[in-house]
Amino acid sequence: MTEKLPYDIDVLIETFGLQSQADCVVLQKWMQASFALNEMENLIINDLHQDMEKRGDYLNEEELKIRFVGMIFFLAKIEVENTIRVFYERSLAAEVKGYPLAVIADCLVAEPFGYNTPKNPYFFLQEFKKGKGEKNDPEAQMLMAMLIAQSKNNDEKPLYGGFLVGTDWRFATLIGKNYCASQKFDMMKKQDVVQMVFVIRKLKDFILAR
């Protein structure tokens, strides 16, 4: 049996012949997403930003998910009945190119099957509060989830992702063998928080257009 691959971004890129940062037009357009916020949304973002300024460096992963990640998805208004839903802590596994891959997705956006089962995932988010490390590299976990979804979906359409290291959030795309990752967005900066909301909200347009 083929040995299970580690959560190592370089190993995954090499093993699956990915091209890192080769053609990032889709990612760049995604990062430029822009929407109008109403008064209530601006008030919530102000409160969220102030909370992160005070406590962001001290929150553990679960607190970060509840106080920040969940609120970003709430503000993004991404869910659509019977079409798009946000799921948390879901196991994913598949054999890809002869390698057994398995990961627990901290957060994923998918088409729902029934009431509580993700089907055809489109977006993955992995978080690691203490910073990047070989065993728990959130970027590698995110990419592994994307590779599993790419194999399961089998439709050659883009997959989207994000990963958190401390208070920094980066986004990513996987299109065929082309893997791209964005610049950092700092949840301690208000304008970055606003742009995170826009980026996640744009996912709805991408998913509905598939």
C-alpha positions in Angstrom: 0.0 0.0 0.0 1.3 3.5 -0.8 2.4 5.4 2.2 0.2 8.2 3.3 1.5 11.6 2.4 2.4 14.2 5.0 0.8 17.6 5.4 3.6 19.3 3.6 2.9 21.8 0.8 6.1 21.1 -1.1 5.5 17.3 -1.0 2.0 17.8 -2.4 3.0 20.1 -5.2 5.9 17.8 -6.2 3.9 14.5 -5.9 0.9 15.7 -7.9 2.9 17.8 -10.5 1.3 21.1 -9.5 2.4 24.4 -11.0 2.6 26.9 -8.1 1.8 30.5 -9.0 1.9 29.8 -12.7 -1.3 31.5 -13.9 -3.3 33.3 -11.3 -5.8 35.3 -13.3 -8.8 33.7 -11.5 -7.3 34.3 -8.1 -6.4 37.9 -8.9 -10.0 38.6 -10.1 -11.4 36.9 -7.0 -9.3 39.1 -4.7 -10.6 42.2 -6.4 -14.2 41.4 -5.5 -16.2 44.5 -4.4 -19.7 45.0 -3.0 -21.7 47.7 -1.2 -22.2 47.2 2.5 -25.3 48.4 4.3 -25.3 50.3 7.6 -25.8 47.2 9.7 -23.0 45.3 8.0 -20.6 48.2 8.6 -21.6 48.3 12.3 -21.0 44.5 12.6 -17.6 44.8 10.9 -16.6 47.7 13.2 -17.4 45.6 16.2 -15.7 42.5 14.8 -12.6 44.5 14.0 -12.4 46.0 17.5 -12.9 42.6 19.0 -10.0 41.2 16.9 -7.7 44.1 17.8 -8.3 43.4 21.5 -8.3 39.6 21.5 -7.2 38.3 18.2 -3.7 37.3 19.3 -5.0 35.4 22.3 -7.9 33.3 20.8 -7.5 29.6 20.3 -8.7 27.8 17.2 -12.3 27.2 18.4 -12.7 30.8 19.7 -11.3 32.1 16.4 -13.8 30.0 14.5 -16.8 31.2 16.6 -15.9 34.8 17.0 -14.4 35.6 13.6 -14.7 32.9 10.9 -18.4 32.3 11.6 -19.1 36.1 11.5 -17.3 36.5 8.2 -19.5 33.8 6.6 -22.6 35.4 8.2 -21.7 38.8 6.7 -20.9 37.2 3.3 -24.4 35.8 3.0 -23.1 32.9 1.0 -25.7 30.3 1.8 -28.5 29.5 -0.7 -31.3 27.0 0.2 -30.6 23.5 -1.2 -27.7 24.9 -3.2 -24.9 26.3 -1.0 -24.2 25.6 2.7 -21.3 26.1 5.1 -20.1 23.0 7.0 -17.6 22.6 9.8 -15.3 19.8 10.9 -16.0 17.3 8.1 -13.8 14.4 7.2 -12.7 14.0 3.6 -10.8 11.0 2.1 -10.0 9.6 -1.3 -7.3 7.8 -3.3 -5.8 10.3 -5.7 -3.2 9.1 -8.2 -2.6 6.0 -6.1 -2.1 7.9 -2.9 -4.5 7.7 0.1 -5.4 11.2 1.1 -7.4 12.1 4.2 -8.1 15.4 6.1 -10.6 17.0 8.4 -11.8 20.2 6.9 -12.2 22.9 9.5 -14.7 24.6 7.3 -16.0 23.9 3.8 -18.6 25.3 1.5 -20.5 22.7 -0.5 -23.7 21.7 -2.2 -25.8 20.0 0.5 -27.1 16.5 0.2 -30.2 16.1 2.3 -30.0 18.3 5.4 -26.6 17.8 6.9 -24.2 16.2 4.4 -21.8 18.1 2.1 -21.8 17.1 -1.6 -19.6 18.5 -4.3 -17.4 20.8 -2.1 -16.2 24.1 -3.7 -14.3 25.9 -0.9 -12.1 24.8 2.0 -10.7 26.8 5.0 -8.1 25.4 7.4 -6.8 27.2 10.5 -3.8 26.9 12.7 -3.6 29.4 15.5 0.0 29.1 16.6 1.7 29.6 13.2 3.1 27.4 10.4 4.7 24.1 11.3 5.5 20.9 9.5 2.9 18.7 11.2 0.0 21.1 11.1 0.6 23.3 8.1 -2.9 24.6 7.3 -2.0 25.4 3.7 -1.0 21.8 3.1 -4.2 20.5 4.8 -6.3 22.9 2.6 -4.5 21.8 -0.6 -5.0 18.1 0.3 -8.7 18.8 0.8 -8.8 20.5 -2.6 -7.1 17.6 -4.3 -9.6 15.2 -2.7 -12.5 17.4 -3.9 -11.0 17.7 -7.4 -10.9 13.9 -7.7 -14.4 13.5 -6.3 -16.0 16.3 -8.3 -14.3 15.2 -11.5 -15.5 18.2 -13.4 -12.3 20.2 -14.1 -13.8 23.3 -12.5 -11.9 25.7 -10.2 -11.7 24.9 -6.5 -11.3 27.7 -3.9 -9.6 27.7 -0.5 -8.3 29.7 2.4 -6.0 29.1 5.3 -5.4 31.0 8.6 -2.0 31.3 10.3 -2.3 33.3 13.5 -4.3 36.3 12.5 -3.3 36.2 8.8 -5.7 34.8 6.2 -4.7 33.9 2.7 -6.9 32.6 -0.2 -6.1 30.0 -2.9 -7.3 28.5 -6.1 -6.7 25.1 -7.7 -7.5 24.8 -11.4 -6.3 21.6 -13.0 -2.6 21.5 -11.9 -2.4 25.2 -11.4 -2.2 26.2 -7.7 -2.2 29.8 -6.6 -2.2 31.5 -3.2 -3.0 35.2 -2.4 -1.2 37.8 -0.4 -2.0 38.0 3.3 -5.1 39.6 4.8 -4.7 40.7 8.4 -7.8 40.2 10.5 -6.5 43.0 12.8 -6.9 45.5 9.9 -10.4 46.8 9.2 -10.0 47.1 5.4 -8.6 43.6 5.2 -11.7 42.3 7.2 -14.0 44.1 4.7 -12.1 42.5 1.8 -12.4 39.1 3.3 -16.2 39.5 3.4 -16.2 40.6 -0.2 -14.0 37.6 -1.3 -16.2 35.1 0.5 -19.4 36.7 -0.8 -18.0 36.5 -4.4 -17.8 32.7 -3.9 -21.6 32.6 -4.2 -21.4 34.1 -7.7 -18.7 31.5 -8.7 -20.7 28.6 -7.3 -24.0 29.6 -8.9 -22.4 30.1 -12.3 -20.8 26.5 -12.3 
